[in-house]
Structures are given as C-alpha cells and as structure tokens.
Amino acid sequence: AITIPEERSDKVYLTEDELNDLFYLDLTANPRLDRARDLFLVGTWTGLRFGDLTTLSADHIEGDRIRIRPGKTGKPVVIPLHPVVRAVLVKYGGTMPPAISNQKLNDYVKEVAAMVPSLAHRVSVGITKAGVRRDTARAKWELITTHTARRSFASNLYRRGIPAQTIMAITGHRTE
C-alpha cells in the first residue's frame, strides 16, 4: 500500500516583539535550552541557513557587519550585525554557542518557545493529507523550526520596508 505523508503547508515567522520575548526569557538554569535559544536567535537576526549558522565564527565579523560565503550558493553576503547577535557572541566569549544537530535544535527550540506566553496563541494552519486540505489550529510555538529563524529574518526586514531585492541579496533567494 502506498501511504501519502501529511504535509504542513502554512509557515509561521516570529515578530520582532516575539523574538524579544524569547531573548529576555531567563534560561540560566537550563544551559541546554539557553544555548538552543541563542543559536536560534542568531538565525533570526542573520537569515543564515542552519548549516551556515553552525560555521559562523568571530572571523566572519568585520566591525558592524558579518561577511560570510554561504555553503549553498557560494556567493559572499554581507549581513548587518544585529545587537542580539553581538550580545550572543559576547555571552560566549566572542564566538558562537557550540553547535548542535538540526533535529535537536528543532526539539529544543520548541521546548523553549513553549515557555514564552506570546507564542502560546493558536494559529490556523493548513494540512494537506492525501490531496485534501483541511485547516486546524495549533499553538504557534508548536510550528517553530530552525527554518522559522530564516523566515522571521526575511519577514521582519520586509515589514520594516527593506526592499525585497536587498533581502534576497542577504538570504541568497533568487525569487521573491
């Protein structure tokens, strides 16, 4: 028998207010979740893919910019250094938090996000199963993955009025 997997088609991003709530969540008693949150936040303020995020180092920082050659495109990009990214680097002695696997980071980020009251609200998501789409409501924190960081970066820049072409130059997207 052929089984058709369930596919989530609606994607979420975190607003700047929600990202601030995540940033100010006190996780000092849980270093595992603290590190996961910090890695995720760097992703939300750089737009880097998970693979590039794990290779980011102090060597990529030049003043108030990050200069990196993403693995997927190989084309150099320049990203403004957000104060949250600088704060994370300072927290870890000038370097990135130690990397963890994408799967573990996804699990841990959901665990952290569940602690943030502003991420408890329910959002409608469309699920397509066997070619039939149905809508259901889920808590926003349940839908967060490492790719949500990248989507949040692009969406928040767009909401600030940054031209799509500029965002695409940073993220490496070829189409809007």
Summary of the structure (lengths in Angstrom):
residues: 176
radius of gyration: 16.8
end to end distance: 38.3
largest distance: 57.9
contacts: 491
relative contact order: 0.21
helix: 46%
strand: 16%
